[in-house]
């Protein structure tokens, strides 16, 4: 399991591109038996309207671009799961996470 602290996070959904504001975010990449899965936990998301929109939407598909504190950039496809009461969110990866 690898963990990366994120300093920038951009999502694209329904032709909208949003640079998320947050106090902390962590990308976790897990490799087991040759399979890789990944997810992102985001704390204190600044855009409450965005969280509310995803809370009401049936289409939670997103494209992700994330920059780690190490300078690494990651791109992937996933699903945005808002947690409105805690002003947080999780992104569950779907498929390969590409490191650039």
C-alpha positions as CSV (number, residue, x, y, z in Angstrom):
1,X,0.0,0.0,0.0
2,X,1.3,3.4,-1.0
3,X,0.0,6.7,0.4
4,X,0.5,10.2,-1.2
5,X,-0.5,13.5,0.4
6,X,-2.1,15.6,-2.3
7,X,-1.6,19.4,-2.8
8,X,-3.8,19.8,-5.9
9,X,-6.9,18.0,-7.1
10,X,-8.8,18.7,-10.3
11,X,-12.0,16.8,-11.4
12,X,-13.8,16.8,-14.6
13,X,-17.5,15.9,-14.7
14,X,-20.2,16.5,-17.4
15,X,-17.8,18.8,-19.3
16,X,-17.1,20.9,-16.1
17,X,-13.5,21.2,-14.8
18,X,-13.2,22.1,-11.1
19,X,-10.1,22.7,-9.1
20,X,-11.1,21.4,-5.6
21,X,-10.2,23.4,-2.5
22,X,-9.5,21.3,0.6
23,X,-7.5,21.2,3.8
24,X,-6.1,17.7,3.3
25,X,-6.4,14.9,0.8
26,X,-4.7,11.5,0.6
27,X,-4.3,9.2,-2.4
28,X,-4.0,5.5,-1.4
29,X,-2.8,3.0,-4.0
30,X,-3.1,-0.7,-3.0
31,X,-1.5,-3.5,-4.9
32,X,-2.6,-7.1,-4.0
33,X,-2.0,-10.2,-6.0
34,X,-1.1,-8.2,-9.1
35,X,-4.4,-6.1,-8.9
36,X,-4.2,-2.4,-8.2
37,X,-7.0,-0.4,-6.6
38,X,-6.9,3.2,-5.6
39,X,-9.0,5.8,-3.8
40,X,-8.8,9.4,-2.5
41,X,-10.0,10.8,0.8
42,X,-10.6,14.5,0.8
43,X,-11.2,16.6,4.0
44,X,-12.8,20.0,4.4
45,X,-14.0,20.5,0.8
46,X,-14.5,24.2,0.2
47,X,-17.3,23.9,-2.4
48,X,-20.5,23.0,-0.6
49,X,-22.5,23.4,-3.8
50,X,-20.4,20.8,-5.5
51,X,-20.9,18.3,-2.7
52,X,-24.7,18.9,-2.8
53,X,-24.7,18.5,-6.6
54,X,-23.0,15.1,-6.4
55,X,-25.3,14.2,-3.5
56,X,-28.3,14.6,-5.7
57,X,-26.8,13.3,-9.0
58,X,-27.0,9.8,-10.3
59,X,-24.0,10.5,-12.5
60,X,-21.0,10.6,-10.2
61,X,-18.4,9.7,-12.8
62,X,-15.3,11.9,-12.8
63,X,-11.9,12.2,-14.4
64,X,-9.2,13.1,-11.9
65,X,-5.9,14.8,-12.0
66,X,-4.0,14.9,-8.7
67,X,-0.6,16.4,-7.7
68,X,1.2,14.9,-4.8
69,X,3.4,16.8,-2.4
70,X,6.3,14.8,-3.9
71,X,5.6,16.4,-7.3
72,X,4.1,13.3,-8.9
73,X,1.0,13.7,-11.0
74,X,-1.7,11.1,-11.2
75,X,-4.6,10.7,-13.7
76,X,-7.5,8.4,-13.6
77,X,-11.3,7.7,-13.7
78,X,-13.4,7.3,-10.7
79,X,-16.6,8.0,-8.8
80,X,-17.1,11.0,-6.5
81,X,-18.8,10.2,-3.2
82,X,-19.7,13.3,-1.2
83,X,-20.1,13.4,2.5
84,X,-22.0,16.6,3.0
85,X,-22.5,16.5,6.8
86,X,-18.7,16.3,7.2
87,X,-17.9,18.5,4.2
88,X,-15.7,15.7,2.9
89,X,-15.6,13.4,-0.1
90,X,-14.1,10.1,-1.3
91,X,-13.2,9.2,-4.9
92,X,-13.2,5.5,-5.6
93,X,-10.9,4.7,-8.5
94,X,-12.2,2.7,-11.5
95,X,-9.4,1.2,-13.5
96,X,-5.8,2.2,-13.9
97,X,-4.3,5.2,-12.1
98,X,-1.7,6.6,-14.4
99,X,1.4,8.2,-12.9
100,X,3.1,10.9,-15.0
